[in-house]
Amino acid sequence: MTPDIGQGKLAQMGFGLVLYANAALQAALKASRDVLAALKRDGSLHAVADKLASFGERQRTVAKATYDALEKRYAVQPVD
């Protein structure tokens, strides 16, 4: 609900730090709705393909390789 008056104006007012705590969440919610609406409307993701992370980017973001290594390290070995 706080108006976005810009970082320059805030600096002039004496603020040295500004938090945009919900900006990423709000962007993610809007993007999710847009992508799901396109999927419902079109039956495919072609129209929103530019809004999607690549599979590799997704894997890096969730640190997939790290968790694969942990899974391998702590895997329970079958007992004969």
HTML snippet that shows the backbone in 3Dmol.js (N, CA, C, O; Angstrom):
<script src="https://3Dmol.org/build/3Dmol-min.js"></script>
<div id="view" style="width:600px;height:400px;position:relative"></div>
<script>
const pdb = `
ATOM      1  N   MET A   1       0.819  -1.196   0.000  1.00  0.00           N
ATOM      2  CA  MET A   1       0.000   0.000   0.000  1.00  0.00           C
ATOM      3  C   MET A   1       0.867   1.265   0.000  1.00  0.00           C
ATOM      4  O   MET A   1       0.365   2.361  -0.251  1.00  0.00           O
ATOM      5  N   THR A   2       2.154   1.114   0.278  1.00  0.00           N
ATOM      6  CA  THR A   2       3.047   2.263   0.258  1.00  0.00           C
ATOM      7  C   THR A   2       3.280   2.691  -1.188  1.00  0.00           C
ATOM      8  O   THR A   2       3.618   1.856  -2.028  1.00  0.00           O
ATOM      9  N   PRO A   3       3.107   3.970  -1.490  1.00  0.00           N
ATOM     10  CA  PRO A   3       3.340   4.411  -2.870  1.00  0.00           C
ATOM     11  C   PRO A   3       4.812   4.268  -3.241  1.00  0.00           C
ATOM     12  O   PRO A   3       5.690   4.491  -2.407  1.00  0.00           O
ATOM     13  N   ASP A   4       5.080   3.899  -4.480  1.00  0.00           N
ATOM     14  CA  ASP A   4       6.451   3.753  -4.975  1.00  0.00           C
ATOM     15  C   ASP A   4       6.900   5.093  -5.536  1.00  0.00           C
ATOM     16  O   ASP A   4       6.586   5.439  -6.675  1.00  0.00           O
ATOM     17  N   ILE A   5       7.636   5.841  -4.729  1.00  0.00           N
ATOM     18  CA  ILE A   5       8.075   7.166  -5.171  1.00  0.00           C
ATOM     19  C   ILE A   5       9.482   7.132  -5.753  1.00  0.00           C
ATOM     20  O   ILE A   5      10.014   8.168  -6.150  1.00  0.00           O
ATOM     21  N   GLY A   6      10.079   5.962  -5.806  1.00  0.00           N
ATOM     22  CA  GLY A   6      11.395   5.809  -6.410  1.00  0.00           C
ATOM     23  C   GLY A   6      12.530   5.966  -5.423  1.00  0.00           C
ATOM     24  O   GLY A   6      12.424   6.695  -4.437  1.00  0.00           O
ATOM     25  N   GLN A   7      13.607   5.277  -5.699  1.00  0.00           N
ATOM     26  CA  GLN A   7      14.755   5.287  -4.798  1.00  0.00           C
ATOM     27  C   GLN A   7      15.427   6.658  -4.735  1.00  0.00           C
ATOM     28  O   GLN A   7      15.926   7.060  -3.684  1.00  0.00           O
ATOM     29  N   GLY A   8      15.439   7.369  -5.852  1.00  0.00           N
ATOM     30  CA  GLY A   8      16.050   8.696  -5.852  1.00  0.00           C
ATOM     31  C   GLY A   8      15.372   9.641  -4.881  1.00  0.00           C
ATOM     32  O   GLY A   8      16.035  10.325  -4.102  1.00  0.00           O
ATOM     33  N   LYS A   9      14.056   9.677  -4.928  1.00  0.00           N
ATOM     34  CA  LYS A   9      13.284  10.546  -4.021  1.00  0.00           C
ATOM     35  C   LYS A   9      13.470  10.101  -2.574  1.00  0.00           C
ATOM     36  O   LYS A   9      13.602  10.932  -1.676  1.00  0.00           O
ATOM     37  N   LEU A  10      13.480   8.795  -2.354  1.00  0.00           N
ATOM     38  CA  LEU A  10      13.688   8.292  -0.988  1.00  0.00           C
ATOM     39  C   LEU A  10      15.068   8.689  -0.474  1.00  0.00           C
ATOM     40  O   LEU A  10      15.212   9.034   0.699  1.00  0.00           O
ATOM     41  N   ALA A  11      16.082   8.644  -1.334  1.00  0.00           N
ATOM     42  CA  ALA A  11      17.428   9.057  -0.926  1.00  0.00           C
ATOM     43  C   ALA A  11      17.442  10.536  -0.567  1.00  0.00           C
ATOM     44  O   ALA A  11      18.078  10.936   0.407  1.00  0.00           O
ATOM     45  N   GLN A  12      16.737  11.350  -1.358  1.00  0.00           N
ATOM     46  CA  GLN A  12      16.646  12.780  -1.064  1.00  0.00           C
ATOM     47  C   GLN A  12      15.974  13.023   0.282  1.00  0.00           C
ATOM     48  O   GLN A  12      16.286  13.995   0.970  1.00  0.00           O
ATOM     49  N   MET A  13      15.065  12.150   0.651  1.00  0.00           N
ATOM     50  CA  MET A  13      14.360  12.280   1.927  1.00  0.00           C
ATOM     51  C   MET A  13      15.198  11.761   3.096  1.00  0.00           C
ATOM     52  O   MET A  13      14.791  11.868   4.253  1.00  0.00           O
ATOM     53  N   GLY A  14      16.377  11.193   2.787  1.00  0.00           N
ATOM     54  CA  GLY A  14      17.259  10.745   3.850  1.00  0.00           C
ATOM     55  C   GLY A  14      17.283   9.245   4.098  1.00  0.00           C
ATOM     56  O   GLY A  14      17.984   8.783   4.998  1.00  0.00           O
ATOM     57  N   PHE A  15      16.538   8.484   3.324  1.00  0.00           N
ATOM     58  CA  PHE A  15      16.551   7.034   3.502  1.00  0.00           C
ATOM     59  C   PHE A  15      17.814   6.450   2.884  1.00  0.00           C
ATOM     60  O   PHE A  15      18.179   6.799   1.761  1.00  0.00           O
ATOM     61  N   GLY A  16      18.466   5.582   3.599  1.00  0.00           N
ATOM     62  CA  GLY A  16      19.668   4.925   3.098  1.00  0.00           C
ATOM     63  C   GLY A  16      19.431   3.487   2.707  1.00  0.00           C
ATOM     64  O   GLY A  16      20.294   2.848   2.105  1.00  0.00           O
ATOM     65  N   LEU A  17      18.273   2.981   3.044  1.00  0.00           N
ATOM     66  CA  LEU A  17      17.950   1.582   2.769  1.00  0.00           C
ATOM     67  C   LEU A  17      16.456   1.473   2.515  1.00  0.00           C
ATOM     68  O   LEU A  17      15.643   2.039   3.245  1.00  0.00           O
ATOM     69  N   VAL A  18      16.111   0.744   1.478  1.00  0.00           N
ATOM     70  CA  VAL A  18      14.706   0.506   1.160  1.00  0.00           C
ATOM     71  C   VAL A  18      14.534  -0.990   0.948  1.00  0.00           C
ATOM     72  O   VAL A  18      15.286  -1.599   0.186  1.00  0.00           O
ATOM     73  N   LEU A  19      13.569  -1.577   1.603  1.00  0.00           N
ATOM     74  CA  LEU A  19      13.283  -2.998   1.428  1.00  0.00           C
ATOM     75  C   LEU A  19      12.096  -3.182   0.482  1.00  0.00           C
ATOM     76  O   LEU A  19      11.056  -2.539   0.629  1.00  0.00           O
ATOM     77  N   TYR A  20      12.273  -4.055  -0.468  1.00  0.00           N
ATOM     78  CA  TYR A  20      11.192  -4.431  -1.376  1.00  0.00           C
ATOM     79  C   TYR A  20      10.845  -5.891  -1.078  1.00  0.00           C
ATOM     80  O   TYR A  20      10.974  -6.769  -1.930  1.00  0.00           O
ATOM     81  N   ALA A  21      10.406  -6.116   0.147  1.00  0.00           N
ATOM     82  CA  ALA A  21      10.246  -7.461   0.683  1.00  0.00           C
ATOM     83  C   ALA A  21       9.266  -8.330  -0.090  1.00  0.00           C
ATOM     84  O   ALA A  21       9.456  -9.544  -0.163  1.00  0.00           O
ATOM     85  N   ASN A  22       8.251  -7.760  -0.652  1.00  0.00           N
ATOM     86  CA  ASN A  22       7.237  -8.563  -1.328  1.00  0.00           C
ATOM     87  C   ASN A  22       7.302  -8.498  -2.846  1.00  0.00           C
ATOM     88  O   ASN A  22       6.497  -9.140  -3.521  1.00  0.00           O
ATOM     89  N   ALA A  23       8.236  -7.742  -3.395  1.00  0.00           N
ATOM     90  CA  ALA A  23       8.277  -7.546  -4.843  1.00  0.00           C
ATOM     91  C   ALA A  23       8.441  -8.868  -5.602  1.00  0.00           C
ATOM     92  O   ALA A  23       7.717  -9.117  -6.567  1.00  0.00           O
ATOM     93  N   ALA A  24       9.372  -9.703  -5.182  1.00  0.00           N
ATOM     94  CA  ALA A  24       9.586 -10.973  -5.880  1.00  0.00           C
ATOM     95  C   ALA A  24       8.373 -11.894  -5.735  1.00  0.00           C
ATOM     96  O   ALA A  24       7.984 -12.564  -6.692  1.00  0.00           O
ATOM     97  N   LEU A  25       7.783 -11.926  -4.553  1.00  0.00           N
ATOM     98  CA  LEU A  25       6.593 -12.751  -4.344  1.00  0.00           C
ATOM     99  C   LEU A  25       5.445 -12.271  -5.215  1.00  0.00           C
ATOM    100  O   LEU A  25       4.758 -13.081  -5.838  1.00  0.00           O
ATOM    101  N   GLN A  26       5.229 -10.964  -5.264  1.00  0.00           N
ATOM    102  CA  GLN A  26       4.146 -10.425  -6.085  1.00  0.00           C
ATOM    103  C   GLN A  26       4.385 -10.727  -7.563  1.00  0.00           C
ATOM    104  O   GLN A  26       3.447 -11.062  -8.286  1.00  0.00           O
ATOM    105  N   ALA A  27       5.629 -10.613  -8.014  1.00  0.00           N
ATOM    106  CA  ALA A  27       5.952 -10.923  -9.405  1.00  0.00           C
ATOM    107  C   ALA A  27       5.714 -12.402  -9.700  1.00  0.00           C
ATOM    108  O   ALA A  27       5.175 -12.753 -10.750  1.00  0.00           O
ATOM    109  N   ALA A  28       6.116 -13.259  -8.777  1.00  0.00           N
ATOM    110  CA  ALA A  28       5.934 -14.701  -8.964  1.00  0.00           C
ATOM    111  C   ALA A  28       4.453 -15.070  -9.018  1.00  0.00           C
ATOM    112  O   ALA A  28       4.047 -15.906  -9.825  1.00  0.00           O
ATOM    113  N   LEU A  29       3.647 -14.444  -8.155  1.00  0.00           N
ATOM    114  CA  LEU A  29       2.208 -14.719  -8.164  1.00  0.00           C
ATOM    115  C   LEU A  29       1.569 -14.299  -9.482  1.00  0.00           C
ATOM    116  O   LEU A  29       0.760 -15.036 -10.047  1.00  0.00           O
ATOM    117  N   LYS A  30       1.931 -13.116  -9.971  1.00  0.00           N
ATOM    118  CA  LYS A  30       1.367 -12.644 -11.234  1.00  0.00           C
ATOM    119  C   LYS A  30       1.810 -13.540 -12.378  1.00  0.00           C
ATOM    120  O   LYS A  30       0.998 -13.921 -13.221  1.00  0.00           O
ATOM    121  N   ALA A  31       3.096 -13.879 -12.413  1.00  0.00           N
ATOM    122  CA  ALA A  31       3.605 -14.741 -13.475  1.00  0.00           C
ATOM    123  C   ALA A  31       2.926 -16.106 -13.436  1.00  0.00           C
ATOM    124  O   ALA A  31       2.583 -16.656 -14.482  1.00  0.00           O
ATOM    125  N   SER A  32       2.731 -16.652 -12.248  1.00  0.00           N
ATOM    126  CA  SER A  32       2.066 -17.950 -12.114  1.00  0.00           C
ATOM    127  C   SER A  32       0.648 -17.890 -12.663  1.00  0.00           C
ATOM    128  O   SER A  32       0.223 -18.779 -13.400  1.00  0.00           O
ATOM    129  N   ARG A  33      -0.074 -16.850 -12.305  1.00  0.00           N
ATOM    130  CA  ARG A  33      -1.439 -16.699 -12.813  1.00  0.00           C
ATOM    131  C   ARG A  33      -1.455 -16.555 -14.327  1.00  0.00           C
ATOM    132  O   ARG A  33      -2.279 -17.169 -15.006  1.00  0.00           O
ATOM    133  N   ASP A  34      -0.544 -15.742 -14.857  1.00  0.00           N
ATOM    134  CA  ASP A  34      -0.492 -15.530 -16.303  1.00  0.00           C
ATOM    135  C   ASP A  34      -0.194 -16.822 -17.051  1.00  0.00           C
ATOM    136  O   ASP A  34      -0.833 -17.128 -18.058  1.00  0.00           O
ATOM    137  N   VAL A  35       0.773 -17.574 -16.557  1.00  0.00           N
ATOM    138  CA  VAL A  35       1.155 -18.828 -17.209  1.00  0.00           C
ATOM    139  C   VAL A  35       0.032 -19.851 -17.117  1.00  0.00           C
ATOM    140  O   VAL A  35      -0.283 -20.513 -18.106  1.00  0.00           O
ATOM    141  N   LEU A  36      -0.573 -19.989 -15.946  1.00  0.00           N
ATOM    142  CA  LEU A  36      -1.662 -20.960 -15.800  1.00  0.00           C
ATOM    143  C   LEU A  36      -2.891 -20.553 -16.607  1.00  0.00           C
ATOM    144  O   LEU A  36      -3.594 -21.415 -17.133  1.00  0.00           O
ATOM    145  N   ALA A  37      -3.159 -19.259 -16.713  1.00  0.00           N
ATOM    146  CA  ALA A  37      -4.276 -18.790 -17.534  1.00  0.00           C
ATOM    147  C   ALA A  37      -4.030 -19.113 -19.007  1.00  0.00           C
ATOM    148  O   ALA A  37      -4.948 -19.526 -19.715  1.00  0.00           O
ATOM    149  N   ALA A  38      -2.792 -18.924 -19.467  1.00  0.00           N
ATOM    150  CA  ALA A  38      -2.465 -19.253 -20.855  1.00  0.00           C
ATOM    151  C   ALA A  38      -2.599 -20.746 -21.100  1.00  0.00           C
ATOM    152  O   ALA A  38      -3.098 -21.160 -22.147  1.00  0.00           O
ATOM    153  N   LEU A  39      -2.164 -21.551 -20.157  1.00  0.00           N
ATOM    154  CA  LEU A  39      -2.291 -23.004 -20.293  1.00  0.00           C
ATOM    155  C   LEU A  39      -3.750 -23.416 -20.363  1.00  0.00           C
ATOM    156  O   LEU A  39      -4.117 -24.264 -21.177  1.00  0.00           O
ATOM    157  N   LYS A  40      -4.582 -22.830 -19.524  1.00  0.00           N
ATOM    158  CA  LYS A  40      -6.012 -23.133 -19.545  1.00  0.00           C
ATOM    159  C   LYS A  40      -6.652 -22.666 -20.854  1.00  0.00           C
ATOM    160  O   LYS A  40      -7.442 -23.389 -21.463  1.00  0.00           O
ATOM    161  N   ARG A  41      -6.304 -21.461 -21.274  1.00  0.00           N
ATOM    162  CA  ARG A  41      -6.896 -20.869 -22.473  1.00  0.00           C
ATOM    163  C   ARG A  41      -6.456 -21.588 -23.747  1.00  0.00           C
ATOM    164  O   ARG A  41      -7.276 -21.895 -24.612  1.00  0.00           O
ATOM    165  N   ASP A  42      -5.130 -21.856 -23.854  1.00  0.00           N
ATOM    166  CA  ASP A  42      -4.573 -22.367 -25.107  1.00  0.00           C
ATOM    167  C   ASP A  42      -4.306 -23.862 -25.108  1.00  0.00           C
ATOM    168  O   ASP A  42      -4.173 -24.475 -26.168  1.00  0.00           O
ATOM    169  N   GLY A  43      -4.228 -24.442 -23.928  1.00  0.00           N
ATOM    170  CA  GLY A  43      -3.897 -25.861 -23.849  1.00  0.00           C
ATOM    171  C   GLY A  43      -2.418 -26.133 -24.074  1.00  0.00           C
ATOM    172  O   GLY A  43      -2.017 -27.285 -24.242  1.00  0.00           O
ATOM    173  N   SER A  44      -1.603 -25.078 -24.080  1.00  0.00           N
ATOM    174  CA  SER A  44      -0.156 -25.236 -24.223  1.00  0.00           C
ATOM    175  C   SER A  44       0.538 -24.025 -23.596  1.00  0.00           C
ATOM    176  O   SER A  44      -0.106 -23.059 -23.188  1.00  0.00           O
ATOM    177  N   LEU A  45       1.848 -24.107 -23.532  1.00  0.00           N
ATOM    178  CA  LEU A  45       2.640 -23.026 -22.956  1.00  0.00           C
ATOM    179  C   LEU A  45       3.347 -22.193 -24.023  1.00  0.00           C
ATOM    180  O   LEU A  45       4.165 -21.336 -23.688  1.00  0.00           O
ATOM    181  N   HIS A  46       3.049 -22.426 -25.294  1.00  0.00           N
ATOM    182  CA  HIS A  46       3.740 -21.724 -26.380  1.00  0.00           C
ATOM    183  C   HIS A  46       3.665 -20.208 -26.233  1.00  0.00           C
ATOM    184  O   HIS A  46       4.667 -19.526 -26.448  1.00  0.00           O
ATOM    185  N   ALA A  47       2.517 -19.672 -25.877  1.00  0.00           N
ATOM    186  CA  ALA A  47       2.332 -18.216 -25.806  1.00  0.00           C
ATOM    187  C   ALA A  47       3.119 -17.573 -24.664  1.00  0.00           C
ATOM    188  O   ALA A  47       3.361 -16.366 -24.683  1.00  0.00           O
ATOM    189  N   VAL A  48       3.517 -18.363 -23.681  1.00  0.00           N
ATOM    190  CA  VAL A  48       4.226 -17.818 -22.522  1.00  0.00           C
ATOM    191  C   VAL A  48       5.610 -18.436 -22.352  1.00  0.00           C
ATOM    192  O   VAL A  48       6.211 -18.327 -21.283  1.00  0.00           O
ATOM    193  N   ALA A  49       6.110 -19.075 -23.383  1.00  0.00           N
ATOM    194  CA  ALA A  49       7.403 -19.756 -23.291  1.00  0.00           C
ATOM    195  C   ALA A  49       8.512 -18.811 -22.852  1.00  0.00           C
ATOM    196  O   ALA A  49       9.440 -19.229 -22.159  1.00  0.00           O
ATOM    197  N   ASP A  50       8.429 -17.537 -23.247  1.00  0.00           N
ATOM    198  CA  ASP A  50       9.454 -16.562 -22.872  1.00  0.00           C
ATOM    199  C   ASP A  50       9.400 -16.199 -21.388  1.00  0.00           C
ATOM    200  O   ASP A  50      10.327 -15.570 -20.878  1.00  0.00           O
ATOM    201  N   LYS A  51       8.355 -16.574 -20.704  1.00  0.00           N
ATOM    202  CA  LYS A  51       8.214 -16.280 -19.274  1.00  0.00           C
ATOM    203  C   LYS A  51       8.693 -17.445 -18.403  1.00  0.00           C
ATOM    204  O   LYS A  51       8.699 -17.343 -17.176  1.00  0.00           O
ATOM    205  N   LEU A  52       9.089 -18.536 -19.030  1.00  0.00           N
ATOM    206  CA  LEU A  52       9.479 -19.731 -18.300  1.00  0.00           C
ATOM    207  C   LEU A  52      10.994 -19.853 -18.205  1.00  0.00           C
ATOM    208  O   LEU A  52      11.711 -19.587 -19.171  1.00  0.00           O
ATOM    209  N   ALA A  53      11.470 -20.254 -17.045  1.00  0.00           N
ATOM    210  CA  ALA A  53      12.892 -20.555 -16.888  1.00  0.00           C
ATOM    211  C   ALA A  53      13.191 -21.833 -17.661  1.00  0.00           C
ATOM    212  O   ALA A  53      12.323 -22.692 -17.817  1.00  0.00           O
ATOM    213  N   SER A  54      14.413 -21.950 -18.137  1.00  0.00           N
ATOM    214  CA  SER A  54      14.803 -23.199 -18.791  1.00  0.00           C
ATOM    215  C   SER A  54      14.877 -24.301 -17.728  1.00  0.00           C
ATOM    216  O   SER A  54      14.934 -24.025 -16.530  1.00  0.00           O
ATOM    217  N   PHE A  55      14.874 -25.549 -18.193  1.00  0.00           N
ATOM    218  CA  PHE A  55      14.968 -26.654 -17.252  1.00  0.00           C
ATOM    219  C   PHE A  55      16.296 -26.590 -16.493  1.00  0.00           C
ATOM    220  O   PHE A  55      16.337 -26.862 -15.294  1.00  0.00           O
ATOM    221  N   GLY A  56      17.376 -26.235 -17.185  1.00  0.00           N
ATOM    222  CA  GLY A  56      18.678 -26.117 -16.529  1.00  0.00           C
ATOM    223  C   GLY A  56      18.683 -25.043 -15.457  1.00  0.00           C
ATOM    224  O   GLY A  56      19.238 -25.239 -14.376  1.00  0.00           O
ATOM    225  N   GLU A  57      18.060 -23.897 -15.757  1.00  0.00           N
ATOM    226  CA  GLU A  57      17.977 -22.821 -14.762  1.00  0.00           C
ATOM    227  C   GLU A  57      17.173 -23.270 -13.553  1.00  0.00           C
ATOM    228  O   GLU A  57      17.526 -22.965 -12.414  1.00  0.00           O
ATOM    229  N   ARG A  58      16.099 -23.989 -13.803  1.00  0.00           N
ATOM    230  CA  ARG A  58      15.285 -24.516 -12.704  1.00  0.00           C
ATOM    231  C   ARG A  58      16.105 -25.457 -11.832  1.00  0.00           C
ATOM    232  O   ARG A  58      16.055 -25.378 -10.604  1.00  0.00           O
ATOM    233  N   GLN A  59      16.864 -26.352 -12.474  1.00  0.00           N
ATOM    234  CA  GLN A  59      17.673 -27.307 -11.716  1.00  0.00           C
ATOM    235  C   GLN A  59      18.735 -26.590 -10.883  1.00  0.00           C
ATOM    236  O   GLN A  59      18.961 -26.948  -9.727  1.00  0.00           O
ATOM    237  N   ARG A  60      19.389 -25.575 -11.466  1.00  0.00           N
ATOM    238  CA  ARG A  60      20.403 -24.812 -10.720  1.00  0.00           C
ATOM    239  C   ARG A  60      19.774 -24.043  -9.567  1.00  0.00           C
ATOM    240  O   ARG A  60      20.345 -23.989  -8.477  1.00  0.00           O
ATOM    241  N   THR A  61      18.611 -23.451  -9.792  1.00  0.00           N
ATOM    242  CA  THR A  61      17.957 -22.641  -8.761  1.00  0.00           C
ATOM    243  C   THR A  61      17.580 -23.470  -7.545  1.00  0.00           C
ATOM    244  O   THR A  61      17.706 -22.999  -6.415  1.00  0.00           O
ATOM    245  N   VAL A  62      17.125 -24.684  -7.755  1.00  0.00           N
ATOM    246  CA  VAL A  62      16.745 -25.538  -6.625  1.00  0.00           C
ATOM    247  C   VAL A  62      17.907 -26.402  -6.126  1.00  0.00           C
ATOM    248  O   VAL A  62      17.720 -27.286  -5.291  1.00  0.00           O
ATOM    249  N   ALA A  63      19.108 -26.136  -6.649  1.00  0.00           N
ATOM    250  CA  ALA A  63      20.325 -26.850  -6.230  1.00  0.00           C
ATOM    251  C   ALA A  63      20.175 -28.360  -6.363  1.00  0.00           C
ATOM    252  O   ALA A  63      20.546 -29.113  -5.463  1.00  0.00           O
ATOM    253  N   LYS A  64      19.635 -28.790  -7.482  1.00  0.00           N
ATOM    254  CA  LYS A  64      19.360 -30.210  -7.701  1.00  0.00           C
ATOM    255  C   LYS A  64      20.606 -31.071  -7.535  1.00  0.00           C
ATOM    256  O   LYS A  64      20.540 -32.126  -6.905  1.00  0.00           O
ATOM    257  N   ALA A  65      21.733 -30.646  -8.083  1.00  0.00           N
ATOM    258  CA  ALA A  65      22.957 -31.447  -7.986  1.00  0.00           C
ATOM    259  C   ALA A  65      23.376 -31.656  -6.526  1.00  0.00           C
ATOM    260  O   ALA A  65      23.848 -32.733  -6.161  1.00  0.00           O
ATOM    261  N   THR A  66      23.206 -30.636  -5.707  1.00  0.00           N
ATOM    262  CA  THR A  66      23.544 -30.744  -4.288  1.00  0.00           C
ATOM    263  C   THR A  66      22.697 -31.812  -3.617  1.00  0.00           C
ATOM    264  O   THR A  66      23.213 -32.635  -2.860  1.00  0.00           O
ATOM    265  N   TYR A  67      21.409 -31.802  -3.889  1.00  0.00           N
ATOM    266  CA  TYR A  67      20.513 -32.781  -3.265  1.00  0.00           C
ATOM    267  C   TYR A  67      20.718 -34.182  -3.830  1.00  0.00           C
ATOM    268  O   TYR A  67      20.558 -35.167  -3.109  1.00  0.00           O
ATOM    269  N   ASP A  68      21.066 -34.281  -5.099  1.00  0.00           N
ATOM    270  CA  ASP A  68      21.393 -35.598  -5.669  1.00  0.00           C
ATOM    271  C   ASP A  68      22.620 -36.182  -4.968  1.00  0.00           C
ATOM    272  O   ASP A  68      22.659 -37.374  -4.663  1.00  0.00           O
ATOM    273  N   ALA A  69      23.628 -35.332  -4.712  1.00  0.00           N
ATOM    274  CA  ALA A  69      24.832 -35.792  -4.016  1.00  0.00           C
ATOM    275  C   ALA A  69      24.515 -36.224  -2.587  1.00  0.00           C
ATOM    276  O   ALA A  69      25.027 -37.239  -2.114  1.00  0.00           O
ATOM    277  N   LEU A  70      23.670 -35.451  -1.898  1.00  0.00           N
ATOM    278  CA  LEU A  70      23.276 -35.834  -0.539  1.00  0.00           C
ATOM    279  C   LEU A  70      22.498 -37.142  -0.537  1.00  0.00           C
ATOM    280  O   LEU A  70      22.697 -37.991   0.332  1.00  0.00           O
ATOM    281  N   GLU A  71      21.621 -37.298  -1.504  1.00  0.00           N
ATOM    282  CA  GLU A  71      20.845 -38.540  -1.592  1.00  0.00           C
ATOM    283  C   GLU A  71      21.778 -39.735  -1.799  1.00  0.00           C
ATOM    284  O   GLU A  71      21.606 -40.783  -1.176  1.00  0.00           O
ATOM    285  N   LYS A  72      22.747 -39.568  -2.663  1.00  0.00           N
ATOM    286  CA  LYS A  72      23.704 -40.647  -2.918  1.00  0.00           C
ATOM    287  C   LYS A  72      24.540 -40.931  -1.675  1.00  0.00           C
ATOM    288  O   LYS A  72      24.775 -42.088  -1.328  1.00  0.00           O
ATOM    289  N   ARG A  73      24.987 -39.869  -1.009  1.00  0.00           N
ATOM    290  CA  ARG A  73      25.833 -40.021   0.171  1.00  0.00           C
ATOM    291  C   ARG A  73      25.120 -40.753   1.304  1.00  0.00           C
ATOM    292  O   ARG A  73      25.719 -41.591   1.978  1.00  0.00           O
ATOM    293  N   TYR A  74      23.851 -40.442   1.511  1.00  0.00           N
ATOM    294  CA  TYR A  74      23.123 -40.995   2.656  1.00  0.00           C
ATOM    295  C   TYR A  74      22.135 -42.102   2.271  1.00  0.00           C
ATOM    296  O   TYR A  74      21.265 -42.463   3.064  1.00  0.00           O
ATOM    297  N   ALA A  75      22.268 -42.626   1.082  1.00  0.00           N
ATOM    298  CA  ALA A  75      21.373 -43.701   0.643  1.00  0.00           C
ATOM    299  C   ALA A  75      21.554 -44.924   1.547  1.00  0.00           C
ATOM    300  O   ALA A  75      22.666 -45.291   1.925  1.00  0.00           O
ATOM    301  N   VAL A  76      20.445 -45.520   1.868  1.00  0.00           N
ATOM    302  CA  VAL A  76      20.481 -46.740   2.675  1.00  0.00           C
ATOM    303  C   VAL A  76      20.845 -47.902   1.752  1.00  0.00           C
ATOM    304  O   VAL A  76      20.194 -48.141   0.735  1.00  0.00           O
ATOM    305  N   GLN A  77      21.884 -48.602   2.131  1.00  0.00           N
ATOM    306  CA  GLN A  77      22.318 -49.745   1.328  1.00  0.00           C
ATOM    307  C   GLN A  77      21.527 -50.982   1.729  1.00  0.00           C
ATOM    308  O   GLN A  77      21.332 -51.240   2.917  1.00  0.00           O
ATOM    309  N   PRO A  78      21.071 -51.749   0.741  1.00  0.00           N
ATOM    310  CA  PRO A  78      20.306 -52.959   1.079  1.00  0.00           C
ATOM    311  C   PRO A  78      21.180 -53.962   1.853  1.00  0.00           C
ATOM    312  O   PRO A  78      22.374 -54.116   1.593  1.00  0.00           O
ATOM    313  N   VAL A  79      20.542 -54.622   2.795  1.00  0.00           N
ATOM    314  CA  VAL A  79      21.224 -55.628   3.607  1.00  0.00           C
ATOM    315  C   VAL A  79      20.940 -56.978   2.986  1.00  0.00           C
ATOM    316  O   VAL A  79      19.791 -57.313   2.699  1.00  0.00           O
ATOM    317  N   ASP A  80      21.990 -57.750   2.781  1.00  0.00           N
ATOM    318  CA  ASP A  80      21.812 -59.099   2.196  1.00  0.00           C
ATOM    319  C   ASP A  80      21.373 -60.099   3.210  1.00  0.00           C
ATOM    320  O   ASP A  80      21.181 -61.269   2.879  1.00  0.00           O
TER     321      ASP A  80
END
`;
const viewer = $3Dmol.createViewer("view");
viewer.addModel(pdb, "pdb");
viewer.setStyle({}, {cartoon: {color: "spectrum"}});
viewer.zoomTo();
viewer.render();
</script>
